């Protein structure tokens, strides 16, 4: 992960108990979050454990396979 980072706050999240479509990510399940940013609300993959609503972090540019995506990364507590 690298590049552009956008402040974000989790509105809601869920755990998906199946393999992700990306072979190098979430093969035992993965978390998805809906996050609020200054540009609106977005659904994104989560880097790490499922965050609770209100978790503050950032959207980080990442590449999974050939796809450029944004992932939510929680700020350290």
PyMOL commands that set and color helices and strands:
alter all, ss='L'
color gray80, all
select strands_A, chain A and resi 2-16+30-37+40-46+56-64+67-74
alter strands_A, ss='S'
color yellow, strands_A
deselect
rebuild
show_as cartoon
